[in-house]
Amino acid sequence: MCLSERAALRAFILARADIVLQNLRAGVVEKFGLDGASLTATFDLNGAQAGPRSVVVVNPDGQRDSLLSSFTVTALAAPQLRVNIVGPPVFRASHRTAFDFVVENRGNVDAVAVPLWIAGIPFDAVIEVDSTVASPPQDPGEPNWSLVPLSFTGPTGQYLVLVLPRVPPGTVSRRIYLTVPASDPSFQIVSAVMPKWEEGPDFDACLRDGGIVAAAPCAGGQLGIMNAYAANTPGVYALSGSRVWAKIGWQCEAAGTLPAAIVQAQQALKSGDLGAYGRDIAKVKEELDKARQAAGGGPGGKRPSGTPSPSASPTG
């Protein structure tokens, strides 16, 4: 059947062998193929029953075709996130080397505003993110938030937080490049995905109890605005966690200068877990070391560890 640009789509439940139609839903045609034999459409499945669906295409002249049981509507499964690090175990000193952080969502709905924590980077390594990292919107009278460093320094090295606007079911990845001098010993990168930073009783309590912010409702409101900005602004690769908390320091903690706002951001992020809300990166590394030793190996877990070597071949 040749498709008309005015073709209508319907999805229905294949309920019995004699094809009883239920929950007829119209699809919105988004793209019509230039060959006249294909089109792309979306269906609003909010409230739809779980089960198989068939698709029917109807031309204005009455011609129609169908594909029985072409897809299945499943029950909602909340996002289940994990992160894996892909990088070379040995690489050339002072050579720009890529590390990929692959975030997997095993649920069937999007996770939004996901903080991705990366730590264990040598103190004197140069860090570059593969694409532009966004800053929070700059309100009148505020500093230029792009001047806030992407990374801070803690007891175990440098660390940074990237807020991923959206992680759909499946995987997404973010890449950083490290340039590590030969003077550094071997190191181990650790990464984790954290719960969404958003206003709520538990999160507000942790902010107050951890001494991170005094005005927890203000911080929650600002996080809501910035999370929405990241999720709804096309093309945002990631939002800088350090810049998010610098803006919160300015708006909610009376940090009247950019340096003071940066100090507030360091205070919020220095523990690696925003108080008790997430997990301390140093503890994660310690647990990995213990697990490795219990298995008969040396220090270090299954996350990639790097050893700069002047004789190693370039990787990444």
Contacts in CASP RR format, 6 or more apart in sequence:
PFRMAT RR
TARGET T0000
AUTHOR 0000-0000-0000
METHOD contacts of the structure
MODEL  1
MCLSERAALRAFILARADIVLQNLRAGVVEKFGLDGASLTATFDLNGAQA
GPRSVVVVNPDGQRDSLLSSFTVTALAAPQLRVNIVGPPVFRASHRTAFD
FVVENRGNVDAVAVPLWIAGIPFDAVIEVDSTVASPPQDPGEPNWSLVPL
SFTGPTGQYLVLVLPRVPPGTVSRRIYLTVPASDPSFQIVSAVMPKWEEG
PDFDACLRDGGIVAAAPCAGGQLGIMNAYAANTPGVYALSGSRVWAKIGW
QCEAAGTLPAAIVQAQQALKSGDLGAYGRDIAKVKEELDKARQAAGGGPG
GKRPSGTPSPSASPTG
1 57 0 8 1.000
1 59 0 8 1.000
1 63 0 8 1.000
1 64 0 8 1.000
1 65 0 8 1.000
2 36 0 8 1.000
2 37 0 8 1.000
2 59 0 8 1.000
3 32 0 8 1.000
3 33 0 8 1.000
3 36 0 8 1.000
3 37 0 8 1.000
3 38 0 8 1.000
3 39 0 8 1.000
3 57 0 8 1.000
3 59 0 8 1.000
4 59 0 8 1.000
4 60 0 8 1.000
4 61 0 8 1.000
5 32 0 8 1.000
6 59 0 8 1.000
6 60 0 8 1.000
7 29 0 8 1.000
7 39 0 8 1.000
7 57 0 8 1.000
7 58 0 8 1.000
7 59 0 8 1.000
7 60 0 8 1.000
8 26 0 8 1.000
8 27 0 8 1.000
8 57 0 8 1.000
8 58 0 8 1.000
9 26 0 8 1.000
9 27 0 8 1.000
9 29 0 8 1.000
9 39 0 8 1.000
9 41 0 8 1.000
9 43 0 8 1.000
9 55 0 8 1.000
9 56 0 8 1.000
9 57 0 8 1.000
9 58 0 8 1.000
10 24 0 8 1.000
10 25 0 8 1.000
10 26 0 8 1.000
10 27 0 8 1.000
10 55 0 8 1.000
10 56 0 8 1.000
10 58 0 8 1.000
11 24 0 8 1.000
11 25 0 8 1.000
11 27 0 8 1.000
11 43 0 8 1.000
11 53 0 8 1.000
11 54 0 8 1.000
11 55 0 8 1.000
11 56 0 8 1.000
12 21 0 8 1.000
12 22 0 8 1.000
12 23 0 8 1.000
12 24 0 8 1.000
12 25 0 8 1.000
12 53 0 8 1.000
12 54 0 8 1.000
12 56 0 8 1.000
13 20 0 8 1.000
13 21 0 8 1.000
13 22 0 8 1.000
13 23 0 8 1.000
13 49 0 8 1.000
13 51 0 8 1.000
13 52 0 8 1.000
13 53 0 8 1.000
13 54 0 8 1.000
14 52 0 8 1.000
14 53 0 8 1.000
14 54 0 8 1.000
14 68 0 8 1.000
14 69 0 8 1.000
15 21 0 8 1.000
15 22 0 8 1.000
19 54 0 8 1.000
19 68 0 8 1.000
22 49 0 8 1.000
23 48 0 8 1.000
23 49 0 8 1.000
25 43 0 8 1.000
25 44 0 8 1.000
25 45 0 8 1.000
25 48 0 8 1.000
26 43 0 8 1.000
27 41 0 8 1.000
27 42 0 8 1.000
27 43 0 8 1.000
27 44 0 8 1.000
28 41 0 8 1.000
28 42 0 8 1.000
28 43 0 8 1.000
28 44 0 8 1.000
29 39 0 8 1.000
29 40 0 8 1.000
29 41 0 8 1.000
30 40 0 8 1.000
30 41 0 8 1.000
30 42 0 8 1.000
31 39 0 8 1.000
31 40 0 8 1.000
32 38 0 8 1.000
32 39 0 8 1.000
32 40 0 8 1.000
33 39 0 8 1.000
33 40 0 8 1.000
39 57 0 8 1.000
45 73 0 8 1.000
48 73 0 8 1.000
49 73 0 8 1.000
50 72 0 8 1.000
50 73 0 8 1.000
50 74 0 8 1.000
50 75 0 8 1.000
51 72 0 8 1.000
51 73 0 8 1.000
51 74 0 8 1.000
52 69 0 8 1.000
52 71 0 8 1.000
52 72 0 8 1.000
52 73 0 8 1.000
53 69 0 8 1.000
53 70 0 8 1.000
53 71 0 8 1.000
53 72 0 8 1.000
53 73 0 8 1.000
54 66 0 8 1.000
54 67 0 8 1.000
54 68 0 8 1.000
54 69 0 8 1.000
54 70 0 8 1.000
55 66 0 8 1.000
55 67 0 8 1.000
55 70 0 8 1.000
55 71 0 8 1.000
56 64 0 8 1.000
56 65 0 8 1.000
56 66 0 8 1.000
57 64 0 8 1.000
57 65 0 8 1.000
57 66 0 8 1.000
58 64 0 8 1.000
74 108 0 8 1.000
76 108 0 8 1.000
76 109 0 8 1.000
77 106 0 8 1.000
77 107 0 8 1.000
77 108 0 8 1.000
77 109 0 8 1.000
78 107 0 8 1.000
78 109 0 8 1.000
79 105 0 8 1.000
79 106 0 8 1.000
79 107 0 8 1.000
79 109 0 8 1.000
79 110 0 8 1.000
79 111 0 8 1.000
79 167 0 8 1.000
80 105 0 8 1.000
80 106 0 8 1.000
80 107 0 8 1.000
81 103 0 8 1.000
81 104 0 8 1.000
81 105 0 8 1.000
81 106 0 8 1.000
81 111 0 8 1.000
81 114 0 8 1.000
81 167 0 8 1.000
81 193 0 8 1.000
82 103 0 8 1.000
82 104 0 8 1.000
82 106 0 8 1.000
82 193 0 8 1.000
83 101 0 8 1.000
83 102 0 8 1.000
83 103 0 8 1.000
83 104 0 8 1.000
83 116 0 8 1.000
83 191 0 8 1.000
83 192 0 8 1.000
83 193 0 8 1.000
84 101 0 8 1.000
84 102 0 8 1.000
84 104 0 8 1.000
85 99 0 8 1.000
85 100 0 8 1.000
85 101 0 8 1.000
85 102 0 8 1.000
85 189 0 8 1.000
85 191 0 8 1.000
85 303 0 8 1.000
85 304 0 8 1.000
86 99 0 8 1.000
86 100 0 8 1.000
86 101 0 8 1.000
86 102 0 8 1.000
86 173 0 8 1.000
86 304 0 8 1.000
87 97 0 8 1.000
87 98 0 8 1.000
87 99 0 8 1.000
87 100 0 8 1.000
87 304 0 8 1.000
87 315 0 8 1.000
87 316 0 8 1.000
88 97 0 8 1.000
88 304 0 8 1.000
88 306 0 8 1.000
88 315 0 8 1.000
88 316 0 8 1.000
89 304 0 8 1.000
89 305 0 8 1.000
89 306 0 8 1.000
89 307 0 8 1.000
90 306 0 8 1.000
90 307 0 8 1.000
90 309 0 8 1.000
90 312 0 8 1.000
90 315 0 8 1.000
91 97 0 8 1.000
91 180 0 8 1.000
91 306 0 8 1.000
91 307 0 8 1.000
91 308 0 8 1.000
91 309 0 8 1.000
91 312 0 8 1.000
91 314 0 8 1.000
91 315 0 8 1.000
91 316 0 8 1.000
92 308 0 8 1.000
92 309 0 8 1.000
92 310 0 8 1.000
92 311 0 8 1.000
92 312 0 8 1.000
92 313 0 8 1.000
92 314 0 8 1.000
92 315 0 8 1.000
93 180 0 8 1.000
93 181 0 8 1.000
93 182 0 8 1.000
93 308 0 8 1.000
93 309 0 8 1.000
93 310 0 8 1.000
93 312 0 8 1.000
94 179 0 8 1.000
94 180 0 8 1.000
94 181 0 8 1.000
94 182 0 8 1.000
94 308 0 8 1.000
95 179 0 8 1.000
95 314 0 8 1.000
96 128 0 8 1.000
96 177 0 8 1.000
96 178 0 8 1.000
96 179 0 8 1.000
97 177 0 8 1.000
97 178 0 8 1.000
97 179 0 8 1.000
97 180 0 8 1.000
97 314 0 8 1.000
97 315 0 8 1.000
97 316 0 8 1.000
98 130 0 8 1.000
98 175 0 8 1.000
98 176 0 8 1.000
98 177 0 8 1.000
98 315 0 8 1.000
98 316 0 8 1.000
99 175 0 8 1.000
99 176 0 8 1.000
99 177 0 8 1.000
99 178 0 8 1.000
99 189 0 8 1.000
99 304 0 8 1.000
100 173 0 8 1.000
100 174 0 8 1.000
100 175 0 8 1.000
101 116 0 8 1.000
101 118 0 8 1.000
101 173 0 8 1.000
101 174 0 8 1.000
101 175 0 8 1.000
101 176 0 8 1.000
101 191 0 8 1.000
102 171 0 8 1.000
102 172 0 8 1.000
102 173 0 8 1.000
103 114 0 8 1.000
103 116 0 8 1.000
103 164 0 8 1.000
103 167 0 8 1.000
103 171 0 8 1.000
103 172 0 8 1.000
103 173 0 8 1.000
103 174 0 8 1.000
103 193 0 8 1.000
104 170 0 8 1.000
104 171 0 8 1.000
105 111 0 8 1.000
105 167 0 8 1.000
105 168 0 8 1.000
105 169 0 8 1.000
105 170 0 8 1.000
105 171 0 8 1.000
105 172 0 8 1.000
106 169 0 8 1.000
106 170 0 8 1.000
107 169 0 8 1.000
108 169 0 8 1.000
109 169 0 8 1.000
110 166 0 8 1.000
110 167 0 8 1.000
110 168 0 8 1.000
110 169 0 8 1.000
111 166 0 8 1.000
111 167 0 8 1.000
111 196 0 8 1.000
112 165 0 8 1.000
112 166 0 8 1.000
112 167 0 8 1.000
112 196 0 8 1.000
112 227 0 8 1.000
112 231 0 8 1.000
113 163 0 8 1.000
113 164 0 8 1.000
113 165 0 8 1.000
113 196 0 8 1.000
113 197 0 8 1.000
113 198 0 8 1.000
113 227 0 8 1.000
113 230 0 8 1.000
113 231 0 8 1.000
113 239 0 8 1.000
114 163 0 8 1.000
114 164 0 8 1.000
114 167 0 8 1.000
114 193 0 8 1.000
114 194 0 8 1.000
114 196 0 8 1.000
115 161 0 8 1.000
115 162 0 8 1.000
115 163 0 8 1.000
115 164 0 8 1.000
115 193 0 8 1.000
115 194 0 8 1.000
115 195 0 8 1.000
115 196 0 8 1.000
115 197 0 8 1.000
115 241 0 8 1.000
116 161 0 8 1.000
116 162 0 8 1.000
116 163 0 8 1.000
116 164 0 8 1.000
116 174 0 8 1.000
116 191 0 8 1.000
116 192 0 8 1.000
116 193 0 8 1.000
116 194 0 8 1.000
116 238 0 8 1.000
117 159 0 8 1.000
117 160 0 8 1.000
117 161 0 8 1.000
117 191 0 8 1.000
117 192 0 8 1.000
117 193 0 8 1.000
117 194 0 8 1.000
117 272 0 8 1.000
117 281 0 8 1.000
118 159 0 8 1.000
118 160 0 8 1.000
118 161 0 8 1.000
118 162 0 8 1.000
118 176 0 8 1.000
118 189 0 8 1.000
118 190 0 8 1.000
118 191 0 8 1.000
119 156 0 8 1.000
119 157 0 8 1.000
119 158 0 8 1.000
119 159 0 8 1.000
119 189 0 8 1.000
119 190 0 8 1.000
119 191 0 8 1.000
119 272 0 8 1.000
119 281 0 8 1.000
119 282 0 8 1.000
119 285 0 8 1.000
120 156 0 8 1.000
120 157 0 8 1.000
120 158 0 8 1.000
120 159 0 8 1.000
120 187 0 8 1.000
120 188 0 8 1.000
120 189 0 8 1.000
120 190 0 8 1.000
120 281 0 8 1.000
120 285 0 8 1.000
121 127 0 8 1.000
121 151 0 8 1.000
121 157 0 8 1.000
121 158 0 8 1.000
121 159 0 8 1.000
121 160 0 8 1.000
121 178 0 8 1.000
121 187 0 8 1.000
121 189 0 8 1.000
122 157 0 8 1.000
122 158 0 8 1.000
122 178 0 8 1.000
122 180 0 8 1.000
122 184 0 8 1.000
122 187 0 8 1.000
123 153 0 8 1.000
123 157 0 8 1.000
123 158 0 8 1.000
124 180 0 8 1.000
124 181 0 8 1.000
124 183 0 8 1.000
124 184 0 8 1.000
125 158 0 8 1.000
125 178 0 8 1.000
125 179 0 8 1.000
125 180 0 8 1.000
125 181 0 8 1.000
125 184 0 8 1.000
126 178 0 8 1.000
126 179 0 8 1.000
127 150 0 8 1.000
127 151 0 8 1.000
127 158 0 8 1.000
127 160 0 8 1.000
127 176 0 8 1.000
127 177 0 8 1.000
127 178 0 8 1.000
128 176 0 8 1.000
128 177 0 8 1.000
128 178 0 8 1.000
128 179 0 8 1.000
129 150 0 8 1.000
129 162 0 8 1.000
129 174 0 8 1.000
129 175 0 8 1.000
129 176 0 8 1.000
129 177 0 8 1.000
129 237 0 8 1.000
129 238 0 8 1.000
130 174 0 8 1.000
130 175 0 8 1.000
130 176 0 8 1.000
130 177 0 8 1.000
130 237 0 8 1.000
131 237 0 8 1.000
131 238 0 8 1.000
132 237 0 8 1.000
133 150 0 8 1.000
133 162 0 8 1.000
133 237 0 8 1.000
133 238 0 8 1.000
133 239 0 8 1.000
133 240 0 8 1.000
134 230 0 8 1.000
134 233 0 8 1.000
134 236 0 8 1.000
134 237 0 8 1.000
134 238 0 8 1.000
134 239 0 8 1.000
134 240 0 8 1.000
135 144 0 8 1.000
135 145 0 8 1.000
135 146 0 8 1.000
135 148 0 8 1.000
135 239 0 8 1.000
135 240 0 8 1.000
135 243 0 8 1.000
136 145 0 8 1.000
136 226 0 8 1.000
136 229 0 8 1.000
136 239 0 8 1.000
136 243 0 8 1.000
136 244 0 8 1.000
136 247 0 8 1.000
137 225 0 8 1.000
137 226 0 8 1.000
137 229 0 8 1.000
138 144 0 8 1.000
138 145 0 8 1.000
142 247 0 8 1.000
142 250 0 8 1.000
143 250 0 8 1.000
143 257 0 8 1.000
143 258 0 8 1.000
143 261 0 8 1.000
144 258 0 8 1.000
145 240 0 8 1.000
145 243 0 8 1.000
145 246 0 8 1.000
145 247 0 8 1.000
146 243 0 8 1.000
147 258 0 8 1.000
148 240 0 8 1.000
148 242 0 8 1.000
148 243 0 8 1.000
148 246 0 8 1.000
148 258 0 8 1.000
148 261 0 8 1.000
148 262 0 8 1.000
148 265 0 8 1.000
149 242 0 8 1.000
149 262 0 8 1.000
150 160 0 8 1.000
150 240 0 8 1.000
150 242 0 8 1.000
150 243 0 8 1.000
151 158 0 8 1.000
151 159 0 8 1.000
151 160 0 8 1.000
151 242 0 8 1.000
152 158 0 8 1.000
152 159 0 8 1.000
152 160 0 8 1.000
152 242 0 8 1.000
152 265 0 8 1.000
152 266 0 8 1.000
152 269 0 8 1.000
152 270 0 8 1.000
153 159 0 8 1.000
154 270 0 8 1.000
155 282 0 8 1.000
156 281 0 8 1.000
156 282 0 8 1.000
156 285 0 8 1.000
159 269 0 8 1.000
159 272 0 8 1.000
159 281 0 8 1.000
160 240 0 8 1.000
160 241 0 8 1.000
160 242 0 8 1.000
161 240 0 8 1.000
161 241 0 8 1.000
161 242 0 8 1.000
161 269 0 8 1.000
162 174 0 8 1.000
162 238 0 8 1.000
162 239 0 8 1.000
162 240 0 8 1.000
162 241 0 8 1.000
163 197 0 8 1.000
163 226 0 8 1.000
163 227 0 8 1.000
163 230 0 8 1.000
163 238 0 8 1.000
163 239 0 8 1.000
163 240 0 8 1.000
163 241 0 8 1.000
163 244 0 8 1.000
164 172 0 8 1.000
164 174 0 8 1.000
164 238 0 8 1.000
165 230 0 8 1.000
165 231 0 8 1.000
165 233 0 8 1.000
165 236 0 8 1.000
165 238 0 8 1.000
165 239 0 8 1.000
166 231 0 8 1.000
174 237 0 8 1.000
174 238 0 8 1.000
180 187 0 8 1.000
180 306 0 8 1.000
180 308 0 8 1.000
181 308 0 8 1.000
182 308 0 8 1.000
182 309 0 8 1.000
182 310 0 8 1.000
184 308 0 8 1.000
186 305 0 8 1.000
186 306 0 8 1.000
186 307 0 8 1.000
187 305 0 8 1.000
187 306 0 8 1.000
188 285 0 8 1.000
188 288 0 8 1.000
188 300 0 8 1.000
188 301 0 8 1.000
188 303 0 8 1.000
188 304 0 8 1.000
188 305 0 8 1.000
188 306 0 8 1.000
189 303 0 8 1.000
189 304 0 8 1.000
189 305 0 8 1.000
189 306 0 8 1.000
190 281 0 8 1.000
190 284 0 8 1.000
190 285 0 8 1.000
190 288 0 8 1.000
190 303 0 8 1.000
191 303 0 8 1.000
192 279 0 8 1.000
192 281 0 8 1.000
192 284 0 8 1.000
194 273 0 8 1.000
194 274 0 8 1.000
194 277 0 8 1.000
194 278 0 8 1.000
194 279 0 8 1.000
195 277 0 8 1.000
195 278 0 8 1.000
196 227 0 8 1.000
197 203 0 8 1.000
197 220 0 8 1.000
197 223 0 8 1.000
197 227 0 8 1.000
197 244 0 8 1.000
197 274 0 8 1.000
198 220 0 8 1.000
198 223 0 8 1.000
198 224 0 8 1.000
198 227 0 8 1.000
199 216 0 8 1.000
199 217 0 8 1.000
199 219 0 8 1.000
199 220 0 8 1.000
199 221 0 8 1.000
199 223 0 8 1.000
199 224 0 8 1.000
200 220 0 8 1.000
202 277 0 8 1.000
203 216 0 8 1.000
203 220 0 8 1.000
203 277 0 8 1.000
204 216 0 8 1.000
204 217 0 8 1.000
204 219 0 8 1.000
204 220 0 8 1.000
205 216 0 8 1.000
206 212 0 8 1.000
206 274 0 8 1.000
206 275 0 8 1.000
206 276 0 8 1.000
206 277 0 8 1.000
207 213 0 8 1.000
207 216 0 8 1.000
207 219 0 8 1.000
207 274 0 8 1.000
207 275 0 8 1.000
208 214 0 8 1.000
208 216 0 8 1.000
209 275 0 8 1.000
209 276 0 8 1.000
210 275 0 8 1.000
210 276 0 8 1.000
212 267 0 8 1.000
212 268 0 8 1.000
212 274 0 8 1.000
212 275 0 8 1.000
213 219 0 8 1.000
213 248 0 8 1.000
213 249 0 8 1.000
213 252 0 8 1.000
213 253 0 8 1.000
213 268 0 8 1.000
214 252 0 8 1.000
214 253 0 8 1.000
215 252 0 8 1.000
215 253 0 8 1.000
218 248 0 8 1.000
218 251 0 8 1.000
218 252 0 8 1.000
219 248 0 8 1.000
219 252 0 8 1.000
222 247 0 8 1.000
222 248 0 8 1.000
222 251 0 8 1.000
222 252 0 8 1.000
223 244 0 8 1.000
223 248 0 8 1.000
226 239 0 8 1.000
226 244 0 8 1.000
226 247 0 8 1.000
229 236 0 8 1.000
229 239 0 8 1.000
230 236 0 8 1.000
230 239 0 8 1.000
241 265 0 8 1.000
241 269 0 8 1.000
242 262 0 8 1.000
242 265 0 8 1.000
242 266 0 8 1.000
242 269 0 8 1.000
243 265 0 8 1.000
244 265 0 8 1.000
245 264 0 8 1.000
245 265 0 8 1.000
245 268 0 8 1.000
245 269 0 8 1.000
246 255 0 8 1.000
246 258 0 8 1.000
246 261 0 8 1.000
246 262 0 8 1.000
246 264 0 8 1.000
246 265 0 8 1.000
247 261 0 8 1.000
248 264 0 8 1.000
248 265 0 8 1.000
248 268 0 8 1.000
249 255 0 8 1.000
249 260 0 8 1.000
249 261 0 8 1.000
249 264 0 8 1.000
249 265 0 8 1.000
249 268 0 8 1.000
250 256 0 8 1.000
250 261 0 8 1.000
250 264 0 8 1.000
253 264 0 8 1.000
255 261 0 8 1.000
255 263 0 8 1.000
255 264 0 8 1.000
268 274 0 8 1.000
271 280 0 8 1.000
272 278 0 8 1.000
272 279 0 8 1.000
272 280 0 8 1.000
272 281 0 8 1.000
272 282 0 8 1.000
273 279 0 8 1.000
273 280 0 8 1.000
273 281 0 8 1.000
285 300 0 8 1.000
288 300 0 8 1.000
288 301 0 8 1.000
288 302 0 8 1.000
288 303 0 8 1.000
289 298 0 8 1.000
289 299 0 8 1.000
289 300 0 8 1.000
289 301 0 8 1.000
291 301 0 8 1.000
292 298 0 8 1.000
292 299 0 8 1.000
292 300 0 8 1.000
292 301 0 8 1.000
292 302 0 8 1.000
293 299 0 8 1.000
END
